Amino acid sequence: MSQESAPIGVLVMSYGTPENMEGIEAYYTHIRRGHPPTAEQLEDLTSRYRSIVGGVFPLRANTNRQVEALQRTLDELAGEGRYKCYQGLKHAAPFIEDGVAAMAADGIKEAVSIVLTPQYSSMSVGGYVKRAKEEAEKHGIRLAAIESYHLHPELISALAKRVKAGIDRFGEDRENVLVLFSAHSLPEKIVEMKDPYPEQLLETSRAVAEQAGISRWQFTWQSAGQTGQKWLGPDILETIDSLSREGVKNVFVAPVGFVSDHLEVLYDLDIEARKFAAERGMRLERIEMLNNDSQYMKAMAETILGAAVVLKL
């Protein structure tokens, strides 16, 4: 493919997940920077995957569908052949470096990268971008990195619709529902670094609450790592426990830091948090995840097109 005919590459990055039960140990070892998990750690993670409908791997399938849907949306908005999407994962194949190498093999010289999470943190999105740019430089690819799109109108609209629809499931109790917006916790040291992650999450939450007409809401964290250091809190289980003591009976969770059905949603929320709430006489429901929702795809596509215009790609 000649440079003149090459489309603009789009590197869609995500955390990654094992493809099957046999791949869990290698995946966990990669997350632990080459250190294999203990037998106890491996069993804990394996049991969580096993608990999700017998051990399916929804994140991998969802990521594939998201990339395919984004490609279709870009084709509709910019014309077929103008952009070409590639996948790059942090902890599983195809790795971020694989995605960049695939672009280079196709003769692409200009590209945009975007992460399947709307809010920026130097510890998450920042790490993805660093790897992508380092690899792009090796191949002579000019890469424009999108850091966040947490207030895109289509994203906020899609989330607000899900919040309103979910609260309606409570029927006559809908007026007594407290909405909990949540996201993956990160080490507390990001606050000292003045990282924008916590504030961007609050900005997303406020915008969604306003558009959905929700006044009773608060933000909480979830899925903190077990690293021995302090992580951002309170954790959702602590929040649920506190709310139960305040007499709250109905909780609706909107994990605005996630865009897909995966372990942190299907296990941490649907199984662990729901059971924890039920033990305290509370009903816990959550939003339908965005996955490949057309509004979410449009939010990403328009953000990509905007970045390309600004950088004259």
PyMOL commands that set and color helices and strands:
alter all, ss='L'
color gray80, all
select helices_A, chain A and resi 21-31+39-51+58-78+96-105+125-138+153-168+171-176+189-192+197-212+236-245+263-266+268-278+294-310
alter helices_A, ss='H'
color red, helices_A
select strands_A, chain A and resi 8-14+83-89+110-115+142-145+177-184+217-222+250-254+283-286
alter strands_A, ss='S'
color yellow, strands_A
deselect
rebuild
show_as cartoon
